[in-house]
Amino acid sequence: MSIFGWDYPPGVSNVPGDEPDLPHSCPVCHGENANRDGDPLYNDDPAFCSEACALAYAALQEDALRDQEGAMREFDALNDRREAE
């Protein structure tokens, strides 16, 4: 029983209609990420059509984060130079 005094019925883990919104197509290759029945093609991460696309997306996110961190370091260095003047 939950802290609210009720439980979901067996086999149910969330409120119907409260499922996460998945994209209609793979965000990497823009191909279909579900079959005709709406079942995901790649069960480990239903937003993607394959493991390759999921890994490519993760790599893109890591590159973007590194670029952002580099820009922040440059910005901090500029601020430090201005403060030293």
Residue, then its C-alpha position, 0 to 999 in steps of 0.5 A: m500500500s502506498i503512503f496515500g492509502w491505495d495501490y494500483p491494480p496488479g500489472v498497472s504502474n501508472v495512471p492511464g493516459d499518464e504515459p510519457d509522450l514519445p516522438h512520432s519518429c526517431p530523433v536521429c534518423h527521422g525513421e519510424n520508431a514504432n510498428r503498425d501496432g504502436d509497439p516500439l521497435y527498440n524496447d530499451d529506449p522507445a524514442f529511438c528506432s535502434e541501439a545505433c540511433a540511441l548511441a548516436y544521440a547520446a554522443l551528440q548530447e555529450d559533444a554539445l555538453r563539451d561545447q557548452e562547457g568550453a564556452m563557459r570556460e572561455f566566458d569565465a576567462l574573459n570575466d577574470r581578465r576584466e576583473a584583473e584590469 
